[in-house]
Amino acid sequence: MTSASAALPRQPGRTKAFLRLVMIEHSVFALPFAYIAALTAMYEWDGNIHWGRLLLVTLAMVGLRTFAMAANRIIDREIDARNPRTAHRELVTGAVSVKHAWTGALIALAVFLGAAALLNPLCLILAPVAVIPMVVYPYGKRFTDFPQAILGLAQAMGPIGGWLAITGAWSWDAVVLGLAVGIWIGGFDLIYACQDVDADREIGVRSVPARFGVPAAIWGARACHTVTMALFVWYAVLTDAGAFFWLGLLIVAAAFVYEHTIVRPHDLSRLNRAFFSTNGFIGISLFVCALIDLLVRGLTL
């Protein structure tokens, strides 16, 4: 066996490690809301689903998120190495090299920019604006106690971009949905940050839990999710949503109640269930209800 052939099996391993690095499965949090915005825009535009545009929206969203996560991991690798919870991450252990991570990040960025260019000129013009908060966010914990606000701004781009991808025009309806998503994700990231409060204080990482304590962060998350529900309702009114979308909002409200029942200031034992399972369920369930609602109202496959 030659050295070249012996090296062949390693490539899938590196690719799999990179996908673990960027936690590709977490696309489930923001992607459904970009779809909701895009499909609503299609419904209002001509009542038909444009599968080619929807594919480009998917490529743009996954590309941008992958770039953001890779850049985040690269920038934070020294902090990750000092935190016991994150010391197993691929850039810390060497499963992924910095060079490989940058290669994956730049490929993902190229996919995002290429998809934006194929959608319409406005998407391409605004694409660099969407990239900025993705790069600023990992530095946020170094200069502000509210890095989740930057994360929320970054995540708000998804629904706005999804709408722009279809119409090529600005929509305040999409802004309302984008704000809802950004505040939602910023809120549950407040909960997620609670598990690192001791390490953050020791290392010098800034966050709401590290600065104000876990109870303040939990109450802040509850306030964020209350505002999120209000914005979801506003979006439903603005877009004349039907019964199935309102049913989806009831499901989301119940999920929020459940999430904040199982995570309390002095009991974080079920934090991962709240973060991963409940929030993933929120995105998927509202998307399914929104899709059914649009199809019932006349959106054509």
C-alpha positions in Angstrom: 0.0 0.0 0.0 1.4 3.4 -1.0 1.6 6.3 1.4 -0.9 8.2 -0.8 -3.5 5.4 -0.6 -2.9 5.0 3.1 -3.8 8.6 3.6 -7.1 8.4 1.8 -9.3 7.2 4.7 -8.2 10.2 6.8 -10.1 12.8 4.7 -13.6 11.7 5.8 -12.4 11.7 9.4 -11.2 15.3 9.1 -14.5 16.3 7.4 -16.5 14.7 10.1 -14.4 16.4 12.8 -15.0 19.8 11.1 -18.7 19.2 11.0 -18.6 18.4 14.7 -16.5 21.5 15.3 -19.2 23.7 13.7 -22.1 21.7 15.2 -23.8 21.5 11.8 -26.9 20.0 13.4 -27.6 23.3 15.2 -28.7 24.8 11.9 -32.1 23.6 13.1 -32.4 26.7 15.4 -32.3 29.5 12.8 -32.9 27.7 9.4 -36.7 27.0 10.0 -37.3 30.7 10.5 -35.5 31.7 7.3 -37.8 29.2 5.6 -40.9 30.7 7.2 -39.9 34.2 6.0 -39.0 32.9 2.5 -42.2 30.9 2.1 -44.4 33.7 3.4 -42.7 36.0 0.9 -43.4 33.5 -1.9 -47.0 33.3 -0.8 -47.4 37.1 -1.0 -45.4 37.4 -4.2 -47.1 34.9 -6.5 -48.4 32.0 -4.3 -45.9 29.5 -5.6 -43.0 27.7 -3.9 -39.8 28.4 -5.9 -37.6 25.4 -5.1 -34.5 26.8 -6.7 -34.6 29.9 -4.5 -35.3 27.9 -1.5 -32.2 25.8 -2.2 -30.1 28.9 -2.5 -31.6 30.2 0.8 -30.5 26.9 2.4 -27.0 27.1 1.0 -26.7 30.8 2.1 -27.9 30.0 5.6 -25.8 26.9 6.2 -22.8 28.5 4.6 -23.0 31.7 6.7 -23.6 29.7 9.9 -20.8 27.3 9.2 -18.4 30.2 8.6 -19.6 31.9 11.8 -19.1 28.8 14.0 -15.7 28.0 12.5 -14.5 31.5 13.0 -15.9 31.5 16.6 -14.1 28.3 17.4 -10.8 29.5 15.9 -10.9 32.9 17.7 -11.9 31.2 21.0 -9.6 28.2 20.9 -7.3 29.5 23.7 -10.3 30.3 25.9 -11.8 26.9 25.1 -8.6 25.2 26.2 -8.9 26.7 29.7 -12.5 25.7 30.3 -13.1 22.1 31.3 -16.4 21.9 29.5 -14.9 23.0 26.2 -11.4 21.5 26.5 -12.5 18.5 24.3 -13.3 20.7 21.3 -11.7 19.7 18.1 -9.3 22.7 17.8 -8.1 22.1 21.3 -7.5 18.4 21.0 -6.0 18.7 17.6 -8.7 16.7 15.8 -9.0 19.7 13.5 -6.0 22.0 12.8 -6.4 25.7 12.6 -5.4 25.6 8.9 -8.2 23.0 8.2 -10.7 25.1 10.2 -9.9 28.2 8.2 -10.1 26.3 5.0 -13.6 25.1 5.9 -14.6 28.5 7.1 -13.5 30.2 3.8 -15.2 27.5 1.7 -18.4 28.1 3.7 -18.1 31.9 3.3 -17.7 31.4 -0.5 -20.8 29.2 -0.6 -22.7 32.0 1.3 -21.5 34.7 -1.0 -22.1 32.6 -4.1 -25.7 31.8 -3.1 -26.3 35.5 -2.3 -25.0 36.5 -5.8 -27.3 34.0 -7.5 -30.3 35.2 -5.6 -30.4 38.9 -6.4 -28.2 42.0 -6.4 -29.5 43.3 -3.1 -28.6 40.1 -1.3 -25.1 40.3 -2.6 -24.7 43.9 -1.6 -26.0 43.2 1.9 -24.1 39.9 2.3 -21.0 41.6 3.9 -23.2 43.3 6.4 -24.5 39.9 7.5 -20.9 38.7 8.0 -19.8 41.5 10.3 -21.7 40.4 13.5 -20.7 36.8 12.9 -17.0 37.8 13.3 -17.6 40.4 16.0 -19.6 38.0 18.3 -16.7 35.8 19.5 -14.8 39.0 20.5 -17.9 40.3 22.3 -17.1 38.3 25.5 -13.8 40.2 25.7 -15.3 43.7 25.7 -18.9 43.6 26.9 -21.0 41.8 29.5 -23.7 41.4 26.9 -22.3 39.2 24.1 -25.7 37.6 23.7 -27.0 40.9 22.2 -24.4 40.6 19.4 -25.4 36.9 18.9 -29.1 38.0 18.7 -28.3 40.6 16.1 -26.4 38.0 14.0 -29.3 35.5 14.2 -31.9 38.2 13.3 -30.3 38.3 9.8 -31.7 34.9 8.9 -35.4 35.7 8.4 -34.6 39.1 6.9 -32.3 37.5 4.4 -34.8 34.8 3.7 -37.4 37.4 2.7 -34.9 39.5 0.7 -33.9 36.3 -1.2 -37.4 36.0 -2.6 -38.5 39.6 -3.2 -35.2 41.5 -3.5 -36.9 44.2 -1.4 -36.9 45.2 2.2 -39.7 44.0 4.5 -40.5 45.3 8.0 -42.6 42.1 8.5 -39.3 40.1 8.1 -37.6 42.5 10.5 -40.2 41.7 13.2 -39.7 38.0 12.7 -35.9 38.5 12.7 -36.0 40.4 15.9 -38.2 37.6 17.4 -35.6 35.0 16.4 -32.6 37.1 17.5 -34.1 37.8 21.0 -35.2 34.1 21.3 -31.7 32.8 20.5 -30.0 35.5 22.6 -32.3 34.5 25.5 -31.6 30.8 25.4 -27.9 31.6 25.1 -28.2 33.4 28.4 -29.3 30.1 29.9 -26.5 28.1 28.1 -23.9 30.6 29.5 -24.9 29.8 33.0 -23.0 26.5 33.0 -19.7 28.3 32.4 -20.1 31.0 35.1 -17.3 29.8 37.4 -14.9 29.1 34.5 -15.7 32.5 32.9 -15.0 34.4 36.1 -11.7 32.6 36.5 -10.6 33.1 32.9 -11.9 36.6 32.6 -14.6 35.9 30.0 -17.4 38.4 30.2 -21.1 37.4 30.2 -24.4 38.2 31.9 -24.1 35.2 34.3 -20.5 36.0 35.1 -21.2 39.7 35.8 -24.7 39.6 37.3 -25.1 36.0 38.5 -27.1 33.0 37.3 -30.5 34.1 38.7 -30.2 37.4 36.8 -29.4 35.5 33.6 -32.3 33.1 34.0 -34.7 36.0 34.6 -33.2 37.8 31.6 -33.9 34.8 29.5 -37.5 34.7 30.7 -37.9 38.4 29.7 -36.3 37.7 26.3 -38.7 34.9 25.6 -41.7 36.9 26.7 -40.7 39.6 24.2 -40.1 36.9 21.6 -43.7 35.6 22.0 -45.0 39.2 21.6 -43.0 39.6 18.4 -44.2 36.3 17.0 -47.8 37.5 17.6 -47.0 40.8 15.9 -45.6 38.9 12.9 -48.7 36.8 12.8 -50.9 39.9 12.7 -48.8 41.7 10.1 -48.9 38.7 7.7 -52.6 37.8 8.3 -51.6 34.4 9.6 -54.2 31.7 9.7 -55.3 29.2 12.4 -52.4 26.7 11.9 -49.8 29.4 12.5 -51.6 30.5 15.7 -51.7 26.9 16.8 -47.9 26.9 16.3 -47.6 29.9 18.5 -49.5 28.1 21.2 -47.1 25.2 20.9 -44.2 27.5 21.1 -45.6 29.3 24.2 -46.1 25.9 25.9 -42.5 25.0 25.0 -41.2 28.2 26.6 -43.1 27.5 29.8 -41.7 24.0 29.9 -38.2 25.3 29.2 -38.3 27.8 32.1 -39.9 25.2 34.4 -37.0 22.7 34.0 -34.3 25.3 34.3 -34.2 27.3 37.5 -31.5 29.6 39.0 -30.4 27.0 41.5 -31.1 23.9 39.3 -29.2 23.7 36.0 -29.3 19.9 35.9 -31.6 19.8 32.9 -30.0 22.7 31.0 -28.9 20.7 28.0 -32.5 19.4 27.6 -33.8 22.9 27.6 -31.1 24.2 25.2 -30.9 21.5 22.6 -34.2 19.5 22.7 -36.7 22.3 23.6 -35.3 25.0 21.4 -34.9 22.6 18.5 -38.5 21.6 18.9 -39.6 25.2 18.9 -38.0 25.9 15.5 -39.3 22.8 13.8 -42.8 22.9 15.2 -43.4 26.5 14.3 -42.0 25.9 10.8 -44.3 22.9 10.3 -47.4 24.9 11.5 -46.4 27.9 9.3 -46.0 25.7 6.2 -49.3 24.0 6.8 -50.9 27.4 7.3 -49.5 28.8 4.1 -50.5 25.6 2.1 -54.1 25.8 3.5 -54.2 29.5 2.5 -53.2 28.8 -1.1 -49.4 28.4 -1.4 -48.8 26.0 -4.3 -46.1 23.4 -4.1 
